[in-house]
Each structure stands twice: as structure tokens, then as C-alpha cells.
Amino acid sequence: MDIKKNLFQLLLLLYSGLIMVISAFMLISFPIGAYTVFNTEIGDAITYQHPIELTSNITIELGEGFIVLWCI
């Protein structure tokens, strides 16, 4: 019985440590990502105007595809 309790506590400790590390990474990555997106000029050359041709006469641009996927 004591071994099961110790094993359960060990698993609980490992699980809570994993959750804390993941939460810390999320909290750290948000300001870094916000700075990268808004304060750098990395994506200024991206236009999303590359046509995706289907077998019919309808052309769907890449940006429109992203909008449809975002809505789903």
C-alpha cells in the first residue's frame, strides 16, 4: 500500500512539473511572439496572392483559403 502511494505521489509530482513547464513556456513565448509579429519586418514581403488553380475556372487565392480554414 505504501509503495502505491509513493508511486502515485511520484506520478503526481512529475505531472504537475510537466504542467508547470508547459505553462511557463506558454507565458514566455507569448511576449516573444508578439514582439516578433508586431515589431519586426519579417513578413512584409508576404502578400498571400499566389493563386491556387482548380480544375474549373474558379481561382482561389491562398489568403482566402486561410480565411476558410480559420472559420472552420
C-alpha positions, 0 to 999 in steps of 0.5 A: 500500500505504501509503495502505491502511494509513493508511486502515485505521489511520484506520478503526481509530482512529475505531472504537475512539473510537466504542467508547470513547464508547459505553462511557463513556456506558454507565458514566455513565448507569448511576449516573444511572439508578439514582439516578433509579429508586431515589431519586426519586418519579417513578413512584409514581403508576404502578400498571400496572392499566389493563386491556387488553380482548380480544375474549373475556372474558379481561382482561389487565392491562398489568403482566402483559403486561410480565411476558410480554414480559420472559420472552420 
